[in-house]
Amino acid sequence: MYHELLRDASFWLFLFSVDQDLAKKAREKACSCGGRLHCANYPRKPRGGPEDLPEQYRWRLSFCCERDGCRKRVTPPSVRFLGAKVYLGAVVILVSVMRQGPSPRRVRELSRLFDADRRTIARWQVFWSEHFPQTPFWKVERGRLVPAVEILCLPRSLLEAFVRTDDDRQGWKQLLCFLSPITITGGLEI
């Protein structure tokens, strides 16, 4: 199932390469003031992935403007991190999907697999069922999904809308790219 894919280190390297592409595009655009962007990556402590993630995975790709007086930070969208959450984005989605349906045994198993306690999992459920459907981002973007995604079954219906072929990696990539705008400041308000 999906959790086996998330334990595969090559999957995380694949997502890192997608983040590098997103960062390259952001850097090419330059700062809004016209200044060049310099590397200003910052540390993250990602949780929930395999223990053998490479060191570069512990950094959020980011830039800052070279011009004195500006120095604005430009952080591109990410497919690895879901906003300020400390758990990896794919883990937040997968655990929330697997948690749908009442089962204390299922919560214990998820906690063990992804090192997330039941309160954290409960917060993710609230995010997907109550907060996410009310965001301007979702209200605009849901109309672009075919087939339509059931709000009551988020995030399971969202995952099924993207990961529906034999190529799980591509489906996950498309889903995480779809959600990548919410990984930056103000992204849920887009």
NORKATA-V410867 format. One record per helix or strand of 2 or more residues. SS is the DSSP state (a for helix, b for strand). FROM is the first residue (numbers start at 1). TO is the last residue. If there is no record, write none. Layout:
SS	FROM	TO
SS	FROM	TO
//
This chain:
a	2	6
a	9	29
b	37	39
b	42	43
a	55	58
b	59	60
b	63	65
b	73	74
b	87	88
a	89	99
a	104	114
a	118	134
a	136	144
a	151	153
a	156	162
a	168	183
a	187	189
//
